[in-house]
């Protein structure tokens, strides 16, 4: 399962949001076997616009992920920081990466 999360963050809370996001992402990768990849990027022209690429082993892994304590903590922490959220399910057309990355 591959998904893009397109998020707009309150500019005054961007640093706090980024810290919460990084904590959630690193915890998910460390403790959840079904969470395969997370990449979060910010638009250079408007760093409050964040796009996250999420890759899960399958839909069941995603459903399990959103019930974890670390994801629940993240959602509760950022609920007043996120101004908009769009979730887009996509199809992986191809992937290429250097070995060991």
The first five atom37 places (N, CA, C, CB, O) and aatype in JSON, in Angstrom:
{
  "aatype": [20, 20, 20, 20, 20, 20, 20, 20, 20, 20, 20, 20, 20, 20, 20, 20, 20, 20, 20, 20, 20, 20, 20, 20, 20, 20, 20, 20, 20, 20, 20, 20, 20, 20, 20, 20, 20, 20, 20, 20, 20, 20, 20, 20, 20, 20, 20, 20, 20, 20, 20, 20, 20, 20, 20, 20, 20, 20, 20, 20, 20, 20, 20, 20, 20, 20, 20, 20, 20, 20, 20, 20, 20, 20, 20, 20, 20, 20, 20, 20, 20, 20, 20, 20, 20, 20, 20, 20, 20, 20, 20, 20, 20, 20, 20, 20, 20, 20, 20, 20, 20],
  "atom_mask": [
    [1, 1, 1, 1, 1],
    [1, 1, 1, 1, 1],
    [1, 1, 1, 1, 1],
    [1, 1, 1, 1, 1],
    [1, 1, 1, 1, 1],
    [1, 1, 1, 1, 1],
    [1, 1, 1, 1, 1],
    [1, 1, 1, 1, 1],
    [1, 1, 1, 1, 1],
    [1, 1, 1, 1, 1],
    [1, 1, 1, 1, 1],
    [1, 1, 1, 1, 1],
    [1, 1, 1, 1, 1],
    [1, 1, 1, 1, 1],
    [1, 1, 1, 1, 1],
    [1, 1, 1, 1, 1],
    [1, 1, 1, 1, 1],
    [1, 1, 1, 1, 1],
    [1, 1, 1, 1, 1],
    [1, 1, 1, 1, 1],
    [1, 1, 1, 1, 1],
    [1, 1, 1, 1, 1],
    [1, 1, 1, 1, 1],
    [1, 1, 1, 1, 1],
    [1, 1, 1, 1, 1],
    [1, 1, 1, 1, 1],
    [1, 1, 1, 1, 1],
    [1, 1, 1, 1, 1],
    [1, 1, 1, 1, 1],
    [1, 1, 1, 1, 1],
    [1, 1, 1, 1, 1],
    [1, 1, 1, 1, 1],
    [1, 1, 1, 1, 1],
    [1, 1, 1, 1, 1],
    [1, 1, 1, 1, 1],
    [1, 1, 1, 1, 1],
    [1, 1, 1, 1, 1],
    [1, 1, 1, 1, 1],
    [1, 1, 1, 1, 1],
    [1, 1, 1, 1, 1],
    [1, 1, 1, 1, 1],
    [1, 1, 1, 1, 1],
    [1, 1, 1, 1, 1],
    [1, 1, 1, 1, 1],
    [1, 1, 1, 1, 1],
    [1, 1, 1, 1, 1],
    [1, 1, 1, 1, 1],
    [1, 1, 1, 1, 1],
    [1, 1, 1, 1, 1],
    [1, 1, 1, 1, 1],
    [1, 1, 1, 1, 1],
    [1, 1, 1, 1, 1],
    [1, 1, 1, 1, 1],
    [1, 1, 1, 1, 1],
    [1, 1, 1, 1, 1],
    [1, 1, 1, 1, 1],
    [1, 1, 1, 1, 1],
    [1, 1, 1, 1, 1],
    [1, 1, 1, 1, 1],
    [1, 1, 1, 1, 1],
    [1, 1, 1, 1, 1],
    [1, 1, 1, 1, 1],
    [1, 1, 1, 1, 1],
    [1, 1, 1, 1, 1],
    [1, 1, 1, 1, 1],
    [1, 1, 1, 1, 1],
    [1, 1, 1, 1, 1],
    [1, 1, 1, 1, 1],
    [1, 1, 1, 1, 1],
    [1, 1, 1, 1, 1],
    [1, 1, 1, 1, 1],
    [1, 1, 1, 1, 1],
    [1, 1, 1, 1, 1],
    [1, 1, 1, 1, 1],
    [1, 1, 1, 1, 1],
    [1, 1, 1, 1, 1],
    [1, 1, 1, 1, 1],
    [1, 1, 1, 1, 1],
    [1, 1, 1, 1, 1],
    [1, 1, 1, 1, 1],
    [1, 1, 1, 1, 1],
    [1, 1, 1, 1, 1],
    [1, 1, 1, 1, 1],
    [1, 1, 1, 1, 1],
    [1, 1, 1, 1, 1],
    [1, 1, 1, 1, 1],
    [1, 1, 1, 1, 1],
    [1, 1, 1, 1, 1],
    [1, 1, 1, 1, 1],
    [1, 1, 1, 1, 1],
    [1, 1, 1, 1, 1],
    [1, 1, 1, 1, 1],
    [1, 1, 1, 1, 1],
    [1, 1, 1, 1, 1],
    [1, 1, 1, 1, 1],
    [1, 1, 1, 1, 1],
    [1, 1, 1, 1, 1],
    [1, 1, 1, 1, 1],
    [1, 1, 1, 1, 1],
    [1, 1, 1, 1, 1],
    [1, 1, 1, 1, 1]
  ],
  "atom_positions": [
    [[0.85, -1.18, 0.0], [0.0, 0.0, 0.0], [0.89, 1.23, 0.0], [-0.97, 0.01, 1.22], [1.78, 1.36, 0.84]],
    [[0.65, 2.12, -0.93], [1.44, 3.34, -1.04], [0.49, 4.53, -0.95], [2.25, 3.37, -2.38], [-0.56, 4.57, -1.6]],
    [[0.88, 5.5, -0.14], [0.01, 6.65, 0.09], [0.87, 7.9, 0.18], [-0.83, 6.47, 1.38], [2.0, 7.87, 0.67]],
    [[0.31, 9.01, -0.31], [0.88, 10.33, -0.1], [-0.01, 11.06, 0.9], [1.02, 11.13, -1.44], [-1.24, 11.05, 0.77]],
    [[0.61, 11.69, 1.87], [-0.11, 12.56, 2.79], [0.36, 13.98, 2.49], [0.14, 12.17, 4.31], [1.55, 14.29, 2.62]],
    [[-0.56, 14.83, 2.1], [-0.24, 16.23, 1.78], [-0.79, 17.08, 2.92], [-0.85, 16.67, 0.38], [-2.0, 17.14, 3.15]],
    [[0.12, 17.74, 3.61], [-0.22, 18.42, 4.87], [0.19, 19.88, 4.79], [0.46, 17.73, 6.07], [1.25, 20.21, 4.27]],
    [[-0.67, 20.75, 5.31], [-0.32, 22.15, 5.51], [-0.3, 22.4, 7.01], [-1.32, 23.11, 4.78], [-1.26, 22.09, 7.72]],
    [[0.81, 22.95, 7.47], [1.04, 23.15, 8.91], [0.98, 24.63, 9.24], [2.4, 22.54, 9.34], [1.38, 25.47, 8.44]],
    [[0.49, 24.95, 10.42], [0.5, 26.31, 10.94], [1.96, 26.78, 11.01], [-0.19, 26.39, 12.35], [2.77, 26.15, 11.69]],
    [[2.3, 27.88, 10.33], [3.7, 28.33, 10.29], [4.31, 28.56, 11.67], [3.79, 29.6, 9.5], [5.5, 28.3, 11.87]],
    [[3.53, 29.03, 12.63], [4.04, 29.3, 13.97], [4.42, 28.03, 14.72], [3.01, 30.08, 14.76], [5.15, 28.07, 15.71]],
    [[3.91, 26.89, 14.25], [4.15, 25.62, 14.94], [4.96, 24.63, 14.11], [2.83, 25.0, 15.34], [5.01, 23.44, 14.44]],
    [[5.57, 25.09, 13.03], [6.25, 24.2, 12.09], [7.37, 23.39, 12.74], [6.8, 25.0, 10.94], [7.48, 22.18, 12.52]],
    [[8.2, 24.03, 13.53], [9.32, 23.32, 14.16], [8.81, 22.21, 15.09], [10.21, 24.3, 14.95], [9.35, 21.11, 15.09]],
    [[7.79, 22.52, 15.87], [7.21, 21.53, 16.78], [6.57, 20.4, 16.0], [6.18, 22.19, 17.72], [6.69, 19.23, 16.36]],
    [[5.88, 20.75, 14.92], [5.26, 19.72, 14.07], [6.33, 18.79, 13.5], [4.46, 20.38, 12.93], [6.19, 17.56, 13.58]],
    [[7.38, 19.35, 12.93], [8.43, 18.53, 12.32], [9.05, 17.58, 13.34], [9.51, 19.43, 11.72], [9.35, 16.43, 13.0]],
    [[9.25, 18.02, 14.56], [9.8, 17.15, 15.6], [8.85, 16.0, 15.91], [10.09, 17.96, 16.89], [9.29, 14.86, 16.05]],
    [[7.56, 16.28, 16.02], [6.56, 15.23, 16.29], [6.5, 14.24, 15.14], [5.17, 15.85, 16.54], [6.41, 13.03, 15.36]],
    [[6.55, 14.75, 13.92], [6.51, 13.88, 12.74], [7.73, 12.95, 12.72], [6.46, 14.72, 11.45], [7.58, 11.75, 12.51]],
    [[8.91, 13.5, 12.93], [10.13, 12.7, 12.91], [10.09, 11.61, 13.98], [11.36, 13.59, 13.11], [10.51, 10.48, 13.74]],
    [[9.6, 11.95, 15.16], [9.49, 10.96, 16.23], [8.56, 9.83, 15.83], [9.0, 11.62, 17.53], [8.88, 8.65, 16.03]],
    [[7.41, 10.17, 15.28], [6.44, 9.16, 14.86], [7.01, 8.27, 13.77], [5.15, 9.81, 14.39], [6.87, 7.05, 13.82]],
    [[7.64, 8.89, 12.76], [8.19, 8.13, 11.64], [9.27, 7.15, 12.09], [8.75, 9.08, 10.59], [9.24, 5.97, 11.72]],
    [[10.22, 7.63, 12.87], [11.33, 6.76, 13.28], [10.84, 5.64, 14.18], [12.41, 7.58, 14.01], [11.34, 4.52, 14.11]],
    [[9.86, 5.92, 15.03], [9.3, 4.87, 15.88], [8.59, 3.83, 15.03], [8.34, 5.46, 16.91], [8.76, 2.63, 15.25]],
    [[7.78, 4.26, 14.08], [7.05, 3.33, 13.23], [8.0, 2.41, 12.47], [6.15, 4.09, 12.24], [7.78, 1.2, 12.4]],
    [[9.05, 2.98, 11.9], [10.01, 2.16, 11.15], [10.72, 1.17, 12.08], [11.05, 3.06, 10.44], [10.97, 0.03, 11.7]],
    [[11.03, 1.61, 13.27], [11.75, 0.77, 14.23], [10.9, -0.39, 14.77], [12.25, 1.61, 15.37], [11.41, -1.5, 14.93]],
    [[9.63, -0.14, 15.06], [8.84, -1.15, 15.79], [7.76, -1.86, 14.97], [8.2, -0.51, 16.95], [7.21, -2.86, 15.42]],
    [[7.45, -1.35, 13.78], [6.38, -1.96, 12.99], [6.95, -2.62, 11.74], [5.33, -0.9, 12.61], [7.41, -1.93, 10.83]],
    [[6.92, -3.95, 11.68], [7.46, -4.62, 10.49], [6.73, -4.28, 9.2], [7.44, -6.1, 10.7], [7.31, -4.36, 8.12]],
    [[5.46, -3.91, 9.28], [4.67, -3.62, 8.09], [4.83, -2.21, 7.56], [3.25, -3.85, 8.38], [4.34, -1.9, 6.47]],
    [[5.52, -1.33, 8.31], [5.81, 0.02, 7.82], [7.16, -0.05, 7.14], [5.8, 1.09, 8.99], [8.19, -0.21, 7.8]],
    [[7.16, 0.07, 5.81], [8.37, -0.17, 5.03], [9.16, 1.1, 4.73], [8.01, -0.83, 3.74], [10.4, 1.08, 4.77]],
    [[8.48, 2.2, 4.45], [9.17, 3.42, 4.04], [8.38, 4.65, 4.46], [9.39, 3.43, 2.53], [7.15, 4.68, 4.38]],
    [[9.11, 5.64, 4.9], [8.56, 6.98, 5.14], [9.55, 7.99, 4.58], [8.3, 7.24, 6.68], [10.74, 7.94, 4.91]],
    [[9.09, 8.88, 3.75], [9.86, 10.05, 3.34], [8.97, 11.25, 3.54], [10.35, 9.94, 1.85], [7.83, 11.27, 3.07]],
    [[9.48, 12.26, 4.25], [8.74, 13.51, 4.42], [9.57, 14.63, 3.8], [8.43, 13.79, 5.93], [10.76, 14.77, 4.09]],
    [[8.93, 15.41, 2.95], [9.61, 16.53, 2.3], [8.76, 17.79, 2.45], [9.87, 16.21, 0.8], [7.54, 17.74, 2.51]],
    [[9.48, 18.92, 2.51], [8.8, 20.21, 2.59], [9.07, 20.99, 1.31], [9.27, 21.02, 3.83], [10.17, 20.94, 0.76]],
    [[8.07, 21.69, 0.85], [8.19, 22.55, -0.31], [9.21, 23.65, 0.02], [6.81, 23.17, -0.72], [9.08, 24.32, 1.04]],
    [[10.22, 23.82, -0.83], [11.25, 24.84, -0.57], [10.65, 26.24, -0.53], [12.34, 24.77, -1.63], [11.06, 27.07, 0.28]],
    [[9.69, 26.51, -1.4], [9.09, 27.84, -1.45], [8.13, 28.09, -0.29], [8.36, 28.03, -2.77], [7.92, 29.23, 0.12]],
    [[7.55, 27.01, 0.24], [6.61, 27.13, 1.35], [6.78, 25.92, 2.26], [5.13, 27.25, 0.83], [6.08, 24.92, 2.1]],
    [[7.7, 26.0, 3.23], [8.02, 24.84, 4.05], [6.88, 24.34, 4.95], [9.18, 25.16, 4.91], [7.0, 23.3, 5.59]],
    [[5.78, 25.09, 4.98], [4.62, 24.6, 5.74], [3.82, 23.57, 4.95], [3.72, 25.77, 6.14], [2.9, 22.95, 5.48]],
    [[4.16, 23.4, 3.67], [3.52, 22.39, 2.83], [4.41, 21.15, 2.83], [3.28, 22.92, 1.36], [5.49, 21.15, 2.24]],
    [[3.95, 20.12, 3.48], [4.73, 18.89, 3.66], [4.03, 17.75, 2.94], [4.91, 18.56, 5.16], [2.81, 17.61, 3.02]],
    [[4.81, 16.95, 2.23], [4.3, 15.75, 1.59], [5.05, 14.56, 2.15], [4.45, 15.82, 0.04], [6.28, 14.56, 2.23]],
    [[4.3, 13.54, 2.54], [4.88, 12.33, 3.11], [4.56, 11.17, 2.18], [4.35, 12.05, 4.55], [3.41, 10.94, 1.82]],
    [[5.6, 10.44, 1.79], [5.44, 9.19, 1.04], [5.49, 8.07, 2.06], [6.56, 9.02, -0.07], [6.48, 7.91, 2.77]],
    [[4.43, 7.29, 2.12], [4.32, 6.18, 3.07], [4.15, 4.89, 2.28], [3.13, 6.39, 4.06], [3.3, 4.8, 1.39]],
    [[4.96, 3.88, 2.59], [4.81, 2.57, 1.95], [4.65, 1.52, 3.05], [6.03, 2.24, 1.03], [5.48, 1.41, 3.95]],
    [[3.58, 0.77, 2.95], [3.24, -0.29, 3.9], [3.27, -1.64, 3.19], [1.86, -0.04, 4.55], [3.08, -1.71, 1.98]],
    [[3.49, -2.69, 3.94], [3.51, -4.04, 3.37], [2.17, -4.37, 2.72], [3.84, -5.08, 4.45], [2.13, -5.05, 1.69]],
    [[1.09, -3.89, 3.32], [-0.26, -4.14, 2.8], [-1.24, -3.28, 3.57], [-0.65, -5.65, 2.9], [-0.85, -2.55, 4.49]],
    [[-2.51, -3.35, 3.22], [-3.54, -2.56, 3.88], [-3.66, -2.9, 5.36], [-4.87, -2.76, 3.18], [-3.91, -2.03, 6.19]],
    [[-3.48, -4.17, 5.7], [-3.56, -4.58, 7.11], [-2.46, -3.91, 7.93], [-3.44, -6.12, 7.22], [-2.69, -3.52, 9.08]],
    [[-1.28, -3.76, 7.35], [-0.19, -3.09, 8.05], [-0.53, -1.62, 8.29], [1.13, -3.2, 7.24], [-0.23, -1.08, 9.36]],
    [[-1.15, -0.98, 7.31], [-1.58, 0.41, 7.49], [-2.63, 0.51, 8.59], [-2.13, 0.97, 6.17], [-2.55, 1.38, 9.45]],
    [[-3.62, -0.37, 8.55], [-4.68, -0.34, 9.56], [-4.12, -0.56, 10.96], [-5.75, -1.39, 9.25], [-4.58, 0.05, 11.92]],
    [[-3.13, -1.44, 11.06], [-2.48, -1.66, 12.36], [-1.7, -0.42, 12.78], [-1.52, -2.89, 12.29], [-1.72, -0.03, 13.95]],
    [[-1.03, 0.21, 11.84], [-0.21, 1.39, 12.12], [-1.03, 2.51, 12.75], [0.45, 1.9, 10.85], [-0.6, 3.12, 13.73]],
    [[-2.2, 2.78, 12.21], [-2.97, 3.92, 12.71], [-3.62, 3.67, 14.07], [-4.04, 4.28, 11.72], [-4.27, 4.56, 14.62]],
    [[-3.44, 2.47, 14.62], [-3.95, 2.19, 15.97], [-2.83, 2.12, 17.01], [-4.73, 0.87, 15.97], [-3.11, 1.89, 18.19]],
    [[-1.59, 2.32, 16.6], [-0.45, 2.2, 17.52], [-0.4, 3.39, 18.48], [0.86, 2.1, 16.75], [-0.89, 4.47, 18.17]],
    [[0.2, 3.18, 19.65], [0.35, 4.29, 20.6], [1.16, 5.46, 20.04], [1.0, 3.79, 21.87], [0.82, 6.62, 20.3]],
    [[2.21, 5.18, 19.28], [3.03, 6.29, 18.76], [2.28, 7.09, 17.7], [4.33, 5.76, 18.18], [2.47, 8.31, 17.62]],
    [[1.45, 6.44, 16.89], [0.68, 7.19, 15.9], [-0.42, 8.01, 16.59], [0.06, 6.24, 14.86], [-0.67, 9.16, 16.23]],
    [[-1.06, 7.41, 17.59], [-2.09, 8.13, 18.35], [-1.49, 9.35, 19.04], [-2.75, 7.2, 19.39], [-2.11, 10.42, 19.06]],
    [[-0.3, 9.19, 19.61], [0.39, 10.32, 20.25], [0.65, 11.43, 19.22], [1.72, 9.87, 20.89], [0.41, 12.6, 19.5]],
    [[1.14, 11.05, 18.05], [1.41, 12.01, 16.98], [0.13, 12.77, 16.61], [1.99, 11.3, 15.73], [0.12, 14.0, 16.57]],
    [[-0.95, 12.05, 16.35], [-2.21, 12.69, 15.94], [-2.71, 13.66, 17.01], [-3.29, 11.63, 15.66], [-3.17, 14.75, 16.69]],
    [[-2.62, 13.25, 18.27], [-3.07, 14.13, 19.36], [-2.17, 15.35, 19.5], [-3.1, 13.36, 20.67], [-2.65, 16.45, 19.78]],
    [[-0.87, 15.16, 19.3], [0.09, 16.25, 19.42], [-0.11, 17.3, 18.32], [1.51, 15.72, 19.37], [-0.02, 18.49, 18.59]],
    [[-0.37, 16.86, 17.09], [-0.4, 17.78, 15.95], [-1.8, 18.26, 15.56], [0.24, 17.13, 14.77], [-1.93, 19.03, 14.61]],
    [[-2.82, 17.81, 16.26], [-4.19, 18.1, 15.81], [-4.48, 19.59, 15.64], [-5.17, 17.52, 16.8], [-5.27, 19.96, 14.78]],
    [[-3.85, 20.46, 16.44], [-4.08, 21.9, 16.3], [-3.01, 22.57, 15.45], [-4.12, 22.55, 17.68], [-3.05, 23.79, 15.24]],
    [[-2.05, 21.79, 14.95], [-0.98, 22.33, 14.1], [-1.29, 22.15, 12.62], [0.35, 21.66, 14.43], [-0.87, 22.95, 11.79]],
    [[-2.03, 21.1, 12.3], [-2.33, 20.76, 10.91], [-3.53, 21.57, 10.45], [-2.59, 19.24, 10.74], [-4.62, 21.48, 11.02]],
    [[-3.31, 22.36, 9.4], [-4.38, 23.18, 8.85], [-5.16, 22.45, 7.76], [-3.81, 24.48, 8.29], [-6.35, 22.71, 7.56]],
    [[-4.48, 21.54, 7.05], [-5.19, 20.72, 6.06], [-4.43, 19.41, 5.88], [-5.34, 21.47, 4.7], [-3.21, 19.34, 6.06]],
    [[-5.18, 18.38, 5.52], [-4.62, 17.04, 5.3], [-5.36, 16.41, 4.13], [-4.73, 16.15, 6.58], [-6.59, 16.33, 4.12]],
    [[-4.59, 15.96, 3.15], [-5.15, 15.23, 2.01], [-4.39, 13.91, 1.91], [-5.05, 16.06, 0.68], [-3.16, 13.91, 1.8]],
    [[-5.1, 12.8, 1.94], [-4.5, 11.48, 1.78], [-4.8, 10.98, 0.39], [-5.03, 10.48, 2.86], [-5.96, 10.92, -0.03]],
    [[-3.75, 10.61, -0.34], [-3.89, 10.19, -1.73], [-3.29, 8.8, -1.87], [-3.22, 11.2, -2.71], [-2.08, 8.63, -1.7]],
    [[-4.11, 7.82, -2.18], [-3.59, 6.48, -2.45], [-3.06, 6.46, -3.88], [-4.7, 5.38, -2.24], [-3.73, 6.91, -4.81]],
    [[-1.86, 5.94, -4.04], [-1.2, 5.91, -5.34], [-0.71, 4.51, -5.63], [-0.04, 6.93, -5.39], [-0.64, 3.66, -4.75]],
    [[-0.37, 4.29, -6.89], [0.19, 3.01, -7.33], [1.67, 3.21, -7.59], [-0.53, 2.48, -8.61], [2.06, 4.13, -8.31]],
    [[2.49, 2.38, -7.01], [3.93, 2.45, -7.24], [4.23, 1.96, -8.65], [4.71, 1.62, -6.18], [3.97, 0.8, -8.99]],
    [[4.77, 2.84, -9.46], [5.09, 2.51, -10.85], [6.47, 1.86, -10.92], [5.03, 3.78, -11.73], [6.69, 0.96, -11.73]],
    [[7.37, 2.32, -10.1], [8.72, 1.77, -10.1], [9.49, 2.35, -8.93], [9.45, 2.05, -11.42], [9.09, 3.35, -8.35]],
    [[10.59, 1.71, -8.6], [11.45, 2.19, -7.51], [12.88, 1.84, -7.85], [11.03, 1.56, -6.14], [13.17, 0.8, -8.44]],
    [[13.77, 2.72, -7.49], [15.2, 2.48, -7.69], [15.94, 3.15, -6.55], [15.7, 3.01, -9.08], [15.65, 4.3, -6.21]],
    [[16.88, 2.44, -5.96], [17.7, 3.05, -4.91], [19.04, 2.33, -4.87], [17.0, 2.99, -3.52], [19.15, 1.18, -5.29]],
    [[20.01, 3.02, -4.38], [21.33, 2.44, -4.25], [21.31, 1.37, -3.16], [22.38, 3.53, -3.93], [20.57, 1.53, -2.18]],
    [[22.07, 0.32, -3.28], [22.12, -0.72, -2.26], [22.55, -0.12, -0.91], [23.09, -1.86, -2.68], [23.4, 0.76, -0.85]],
    [[21.94, -0.62, 0.15], [22.29, -0.19, 1.49], [21.66, 1.12, 1.91], [23.74, -0.06, 1.59], [21.99, 1.65, 2.97]],
    [[20.76, 1.65, 1.11], [20.11, 2.91, 1.47], [18.69, 2.67, 1.87], [20.16, 3.91, 0.32], [17.98, 3.62, 2.21]]
  ]
}
